[in-house]
Amino acid sequence: MLTATRAPQLKTVLIASGLVLTLAMGVRHGFGFWLQPISQAHGWTRETYSLAMALQNLLWGVFGPFAGMAADRLGTARVVIVGALFYAGGLLWMATVSQPTLFVVGSGVLIGAALACTAFGAVSGIIARVAPDEKRSWAFGISSAASSFGQFLMMPVEQHMISYSGWQTAFYILAALVAVVMLPMAFGLRELPHEKAAGHHQSMSDAIREAFAYRPFLLLIAGYFVCGFQLVFIGVHMPSYLKDKGIMDPGVAVMALALIGLFNIFGSYYAGKLGGFLPKRYLLSAIYITRAAAIAIFLLAPLSAWSVYIFACVMGALWLSTVPLTNGVIAGIFGVRYLSMLSGFVFFSHQVGSFLGVWLGGYLFTRDGNYNTVWGITIVLGVFAALVNLPINEKAIARTRVAAA
């Protein structure tokens, strides 16, 4: 039932993967709204919940390459089904467990594994294998836009759930929603059996050795670390930062995160579209340096609801626009046979950055009473990422013994 008898259609794959990404990323981006209610309900400092979010992101990265290997070898449908079950279980865990260590470890493992199986890395391979070369970057942009739409859609939904039904009930509802949506969509991601699929016969271990011996791949890994650090720090800590600065209306934070999601739709789509005919390394560098400038201006300008909204719009346009470009560079260099796996390795670096960004946000706030140091780090890292992406060679790697994909 989970193996296709004929090659899947691009339209079907984009719809099914889009709905999975919409929910997977939409729910995950709203976790910042639970920071204060859970911390207050259990008598925790912000560092405890921040550590749970940090571990989720780190394990998302740790499990990513393995989920990618499974998707490339066993098929995306099977991986998404496993991920949906982990996701629902993780949300129920967060709703019911009050012991700090169990909460941190359990939610970290379950949600981390769930995201590895339902987010970009796991579904990128099937998209690349189904899309023709000339539409591949565009297709990656569509999938990134779908995840962005999830953020735009789910931010106000999750906030209203917490406000009107309580933070625990909100988790129960989301767990049911994940199961009801993701499990049927997995059947739209069925692929041909491995031996019938088009592609070269390079082994998985050879592909790993080849990638890690190639300098452009290592530069992508370095740049993606910065992406994770910046985005997860802002996504998790922005609501609390605004309250600390005197913007007490929670609607401002909700609107800001929703605007990030809205503008992310357009940013992701057009990044993928531009990546079809402009050098992706230059686009990546432009994104990182613009992020650094936007953060600096936001911190220097007088803070108001409108300055928050403007910052959210700018960051939203740059938010996930790195994803189609990064996956496009990997596919262009190494081919599509092991794209999910290689994307998983690159994404591991992203999640190490995410772990440090969200954890340092909580730790340094507890130590210093403010987020100033972490904001400064995000700016410096943005400049660093802009520089390391510039020398990346996007041309297909030359293989002497293995036929190119």
C-alpha positions as CSV (number, residue, x, y, z in Angstrom):
1,M,0.0,0.0,0.0
2,L,2.9,2.4,0.6
3,T,4.7,1.7,-2.7
4,A,3.5,3.3,-6.0
5,T,2.9,1.2,-9.1
6,R,3.7,4.2,-11.3
7,A,5.7,7.4,-10.9
8,P,3.9,10.0,-8.8
9,Q,2.7,13.3,-10.4
10,L,4.4,16.5,-9.4
11,K,1.1,18.1,-8.6
12,T,0.1,15.3,-6.2
13,V,3.5,15.4,-4.5
14,L,3.4,19.2,-4.0
15,I,-0.2,19.1,-2.6
16,A,0.5,16.2,-0.2
17,S,3.9,17.5,0.9
18,G,2.6,21.0,1.2
19,L,-0.2,20.0,3.6
20,V,2.3,17.9,5.7
21,L,4.7,20.9,5.8
22,T,2.0,23.4,6.5
23,L,1.0,21.5,9.7
24,A,4.4,20.3,10.8
25,M,6.0,23.8,10.6
26,G,2.9,25.7,11.6
27,V,2.5,23.8,14.9
28,R,6.2,24.0,15.6
29,H,6.5,27.7,15.0
30,G,3.8,28.4,17.6
31,F,5.6,26.7,20.5
32,G,6.8,30.1,21.7
33,F,3.2,30.8,22.9
34,W,3.4,28.1,25.4
35,L,6.6,29.4,27.1
36,Q,5.0,31.5,29.7
37,P,1.8,29.5,30.5
38,I,3.7,26.3,30.9
39,S,6.4,27.9,32.9
40,Q,3.9,29.6,35.2
41,A,1.7,26.5,35.6
42,H,4.7,24.3,36.7
43,G,6.7,27.0,38.5
44,W,9.6,26.8,36.1
45,T,12.1,29.5,34.9
46,R,12.1,30.3,31.2
47,E,15.3,28.3,30.9
48,T,13.5,25.0,31.4
49,Y,11.1,25.4,28.6
50,S,13.8,27.0,26.4
51,L,15.9,23.9,27.0
52,A,13.1,21.6,25.9
53,M,12.7,23.7,22.7
54,A,16.4,23.6,22.2
55,L,16.6,19.9,22.6
56,Q,13.7,19.5,20.1
57,N,15.6,21.4,17.5
58,L,18.9,19.7,18.2
59,L,17.3,16.2,17.9
60,W,15.4,17.3,14.8
61,G,18.9,17.8,13.3
62,V,20.3,14.6,14.8
63,F,17.5,12.5,13.5
64,G,17.4,14.3,10.1
65,P,20.1,12.4,8.2
66,F,18.6,9.1,9.4
67,A,15.0,10.2,8.4
68,G,16.5,11.2,5.0
69,M,18.3,7.9,4.6
70,A,15.0,6.1,5.3
71,A,13.1,8.3,2.9
72,D,15.6,7.8,0.1
73,R,15.7,4.0,0.6
74,L,12.3,3.0,1.9
75,G,10.1,5.8,0.5
76,T,8.8,9.1,1.8
77,A,5.3,7.8,2.7
78,R,6.6,5.4,5.4
79,V,8.7,8.1,7.0
80,V,5.9,10.7,7.1
81,I,3.5,8.1,8.7
82,V,6.1,7.5,11.5
83,G,6.6,11.2,11.9
84,A,2.9,11.9,12.3
85,L,2.6,9.3,15.1
86,F,5.7,10.8,16.8
87,Y,4.2,14.3,16.5
88,A,0.9,13.4,18.0
89,G,2.6,11.6,20.8
90,G,5.0,14.5,21.5
91,L,2.1,17.0,21.8
92,L,0.3,14.7,24.2
93,W,3.5,14.4,26.2
94,M,3.9,18.1,26.5
95,A,0.3,18.4,27.7
96,T,0.5,15.8,30.4
97,V,4.1,15.7,31.8
98,S,5.0,18.1,34.6
99,Q,8.4,16.7,35.8
100,P,11.0,19.0,34.2
101,T,13.6,16.4,33.1
102,L,10.9,14.1,31.7
103,F,9.3,17.0,29.9
104,V,12.5,18.2,28.4
105,V,13.8,14.8,27.3
106,G,10.5,13.3,26.2
107,S,9.3,16.3,24.2
108,G,12.7,16.7,22.7
109,V,12.9,13.1,21.5
110,L,9.3,12.8,20.2
111,I,9.0,16.2,18.6
112,G,12.5,16.2,17.3
113,A,12.0,12.8,15.6
114,A,8.6,13.9,14.3
115,L,10.0,17.0,12.6
116,A,12.9,15.1,11.1
117,C,10.3,12.8,9.4
118,T,7.7,15.4,8.3
119,A,9.7,18.6,7.5
120,F,12.0,19.7,4.6
121,G,14.7,17.1,4.7
122,A,12.3,14.1,4.6
123,V,10.2,15.4,1.7
124,S,12.9,17.2,-0.4
125,G,14.1,14.0,-2.0
126,I,10.7,13.0,-3.5
127,I,10.1,16.6,-4.7
128,A,13.5,16.7,-6.5
129,R,13.0,13.2,-8.0
130,V,9.6,14.0,-9.4
131,A,10.2,17.6,-10.6
132,P,12.1,18.1,-13.9
133,D,15.4,19.9,-13.7
134,E,14.0,23.2,-15.0
135,K,11.2,23.2,-12.4
136,R,13.2,21.8,-9.4
137,S,14.1,25.2,-7.7
138,W,10.5,26.4,-8.3
139,A,9.1,23.2,-6.7
140,F,11.4,23.7,-3.7
141,G,10.0,27.2,-3.4
142,I,6.4,25.9,-3.5
143,S,7.1,23.5,-0.7
144,S,8.9,26.2,1.4
145,A,5.9,28.5,0.8
146,A,3.6,25.8,2.1
147,S,5.4,25.6,5.3
148,S,5.4,29.4,5.5
149,F,1.6,29.4,5.0
150,G,1.4,27.0,7.9
151,Q,3.1,29.6,10.2
152,F,0.8,32.3,9.0
153,L,-2.3,30.1,9.5
154,M,-1.4,28.4,12.7
155,M,0.0,31.4,14.7
156,P,-3.4,33.0,15.5
157,V,-5.1,29.6,15.7
158,E,-2.7,28.3,18.4
159,Q,-2.9,31.6,20.4
160,H,-6.7,31.5,20.3
161,M,-6.6,27.8,21.4
162,I,-4.5,28.7,24.4
163,S,-6.6,31.7,25.3
164,Y,-10.0,30.1,25.0
165,S,-9.5,26.4,25.8
166,G,-6.3,26.4,27.9
167,W,-2.8,25.4,27.0
168,Q,-3.3,21.7,27.7
169,T,-6.5,21.3,25.7
170,A,-4.7,23.2,22.8
171,F,-2.1,20.4,22.7
172,Y,-4.8,17.7,22.6
173,I,-6.6,19.4,19.7
174,L,-3.3,19.8,17.8
175,A,-2.4,16.2,18.3
176,A,-5.7,15.1,16.8
177,L,-5.3,17.5,13.9
178,V,-1.8,16.2,13.1
179,A,-3.0,12.6,12.9
180,V,-6.1,13.4,10.8
181,V,-4.2,15.5,8.2
182,M,-0.7,13.9,8.0
183,L,-1.6,10.2,7.8
184,P,-3.8,10.4,4.7
185,M,-1.4,12.8,3.0
186,A,1.4,10.2,3.3
187,F,-0.3,8.1,0.6
188,G,0.2,10.9,-1.9
189,L,3.9,10.6,-1.3
190,R,4.3,7.0,-2.4
191,E,7.2,6.3,-4.8
192,L,8.3,3.5,-7.1
193,P,10.3,0.7,-5.5
194,H,13.9,1.6,-5.1
195,E,15.1,-0.7,-7.8
196,K,12.7,0.8,-10.4
197,A,13.5,4.4,-9.5
198,A,15.7,6.4,-11.9
199,G,19.1,7.4,-10.7
200,H,22.7,6.4,-10.4
201,H,24.0,3.4,-8.5
202,Q,26.3,5.2,-6.1
203,S,26.1,3.7,-2.6
204,M,24.9,5.7,0.4
205,S,28.2,5.5,2.1
206,D,30.0,6.7,-1.0
207,A,27.6,9.6,-1.2
208,I,28.3,10.6,2.4
209,R,32.1,10.4,1.9
210,E,31.9,12.4,-1.4
211,A,29.8,15.2,0.2
212,F,32.0,15.7,3.3
213,A,35.2,15.7,1.2
214,Y,33.8,18.5,-1.0
215,R,34.4,22.1,0.3
216,P,31.2,23.7,-1.1
217,F,29.1,21.2,1.0
218,L,31.0,22.2,4.1
219,L,30.4,25.9,3.4
220,L,26.7,25.2,3.1
221,I,26.8,23.5,6.4
222,A,28.5,26.5,8.0
223,G,26.0,29.0,6.6
224,Y,23.0,26.9,7.6
225,F,24.1,26.9,11.2
226,V,23.5,30.7,11.2
227,C,20.1,30.3,9.7
228,G,19.0,28.0,12.5
229,F,20.4,30.2,15.3
230,Q,18.7,33.4,14.0
231,L,15.3,32.0,13.2
232,V,14.6,29.8,16.2
233,F,15.8,32.5,18.7
234,I,13.4,35.0,17.2
235,G,10.5,32.5,16.8
236,V,10.6,31.3,20.4
237,H,11.7,34.4,22.3
238,M,10.1,37.2,20.4
239,P,6.8,37.2,22.4
240,S,8.6,37.3,25.7
241,Y,11.0,40.0,24.4
242,L,8.2,42.3,23.4
243,K,6.5,41.9,26.8
244,D,9.8,42.7,28.6
245,K,10.0,45.9,26.5
246,G,6.6,47.0,27.5
247,I,4.5,45.8,24.6
248,M,2.0,43.9,26.8
249,D,-0.7,43.2,24.2
250,P,-0.2,39.6,23.1
251,G,-1.9,40.4,19.8
252,V,1.3,42.3,18.7
253,A,3.4,39.2,19.0
254,V,0.7,37.1,17.3
255,M,0.5,39.5,14.5
256,A,4.3,39.7,14.2
257,L,4.7,36.0,13.9
258,A,1.7,35.8,11.5
259,L,3.3,38.5,9.3
260,I,6.6,36.5,9.3
261,G,4.6,33.6,8.0
262,L,2.7,35.6,5.5
263,F,5.7,37.3,4.0
264,N,7.6,34.1,4.2
265,I,5.2,32.6,1.7
266,F,6.3,35.1,-0.9
267,G,9.9,35.1,0.1
268,S,10.2,31.3,-0.1
269,Y,8.4,31.1,-3.4
270,Y,10.3,33.9,-5.2
271,A,13.6,32.7,-3.7
272,G,12.9,29.3,-5.4
273,K,11.9,31.0,-8.6
274,L,14.9,33.3,-8.7
275,G,17.1,30.3,-7.9
276,G,16.1,28.8,-11.2
277,F,18.1,31.4,-13.2
278,L,20.4,33.4,-10.8
279,P,23.4,32.0,-8.8
280,K,22.0,30.5,-5.6
281,R,25.1,31.4,-3.6
282,Y,24.7,35.1,-4.3
283,L,21.1,34.9,-3.3
284,L,22.0,33.1,-0.1
285,S,24.6,35.7,0.8
286,A,22.2,38.5,0.1
287,I,19.6,36.9,2.4
288,Y,22.0,36.6,5.3
289,I,23.5,40.1,5.1
290,T,20.0,41.6,4.8
291,R,18.9,39.7,7.9
292,A,21.8,41.1,9.9
293,A,21.0,44.6,8.8
294,A,17.3,44.2,9.6
295,I,18.0,43.0,13.1
296,A,20.5,45.9,13.7
297,I,17.9,48.5,12.5
298,F,15.2,46.9,14.6
299,L,17.2,47.1,17.8
300,L,18.4,50.7,17.1
301,A,15.0,52.1,16.1
302,P,12.3,53.2,18.7
303,L,10.3,50.1,19.6
304,S,6.6,50.2,18.8
305,A,3.9,47.9,17.4
306,W,4.6,49.3,13.9
307,S,8.3,48.8,14.2
308,V,7.7,45.2,15.2
309,Y,5.3,44.7,12.2
310,I,7.9,46.2,9.8
311,F,10.6,44.0,11.2
312,A,8.4,41.0,11.0
313,C,7.6,41.7,7.3
314,V,11.3,42.0,6.4
315,M,12.4,39.0,8.3
316,G,9.4,37.0,6.9
317,A,10.5,37.6,3.4
318,L,14.0,36.2,4.4
319,W,12.8,33.5,6.8
320,L,12.7,30.2,4.9
321,S,14.0,31.6,1.6
322,T,17.3,29.8,2.3
323,V,15.6,26.4,2.1
324,P,14.8,26.1,-1.7
325,L,18.2,27.7,-2.5
326,T,20.2,25.4,-0.2
327,N,18.4,22.2,-1.4
328,G,18.8,23.5,-5.0
329,V,22.6,23.8,-4.5
330,I,22.8,20.3,-3.0
331,A,20.7,18.8,-5.9
332,G,22.7,20.6,-8.5
333,I,26.1,19.4,-7.1
334,F,25.3,15.9,-6.1
335,G,22.1,14.9,-7.9
336,V,18.8,13.8,-6.4
337,R,19.3,10.2,-5.5
338,Y,20.3,10.9,-1.9
339,L,19.0,14.4,-1.6
340,S,16.9,13.8,1.5
341,M,19.9,12.3,3.3
342,L,22.4,15.0,2.3
343,S,19.8,17.7,3.1
344,G,19.5,16.0,6.5
345,F,23.2,16.4,7.2
346,V,23.2,20.1,6.2
347,F,20.0,20.6,8.3
348,F,21.8,19.1,11.3
349,S,24.0,22.1,11.3
350,H,20.9,24.3,11.1
351,Q,19.5,22.6,14.2
352,V,22.8,22.9,16.1
353,G,22.4,26.6,15.5
354,S,18.7,26.4,16.5
355,F,19.7,24.6,19.8
356,L,22.2,27.3,20.7
357,G,19.9,30.2,19.7
358,V,16.9,29.1,21.7
359,W,18.9,27.8,24.7
360,L,21.2,30.8,24.8
361,G,18.2,33.1,24.7
362,G,16.8,31.5,27.9
363,Y,20.2,31.1,29.6
364,L,21.5,34.6,28.9
365,F,18.1,36.2,29.8
366,T,18.2,34.3,33.2
367,R,21.8,35.5,33.7
368,D,21.6,39.1,32.4
369,G,17.9,39.9,32.6
370,N,17.8,40.8,28.9
371,Y,18.4,39.5,25.4
372,N,21.0,42.1,24.3
373,T,23.9,39.7,24.0
374,V,22.0,37.2,21.9
375,W,20.7,39.8,19.5
376,G,24.3,40.9,19.0
377,I,25.4,37.4,18.2
378,T,22.6,37.1,15.5
379,I,24.0,40.1,13.7
380,V,27.6,38.9,13.7
381,L,26.6,35.5,12.5
382,G,24.6,37.0,9.7
383,V,27.7,38.7,8.3
384,F,29.6,35.5,8.7
385,A,27.1,33.4,6.8
386,A,27.0,36.0,4.0
387,L,30.7,35.6,3.5
388,V,30.9,31.8,3.6
389,N,28.2,31.4,0.9
390,L,30.0,33.6,-1.6
391,P,32.7,31.1,-2.8
392,I,30.4,28.1,-3.1
393,N,30.8,26.3,-6.5
394,E,27.3,25.2,-7.7
395,K,28.4,23.1,-10.6
396,A,27.7,19.4,-10.6
397,I,30.5,17.4,-9.1
398,A,32.7,15.5,-11.5
399,R,32.4,11.7,-11.0
400,T,34.8,9.3,-12.8
401,R,33.4,6.0,-11.6
402,V,29.7,6.7,-10.9
403,A,27.2,8.0,-13.4
404,A,25.7,11.3,-12.6
405,A,22.0,11.4,-11.5
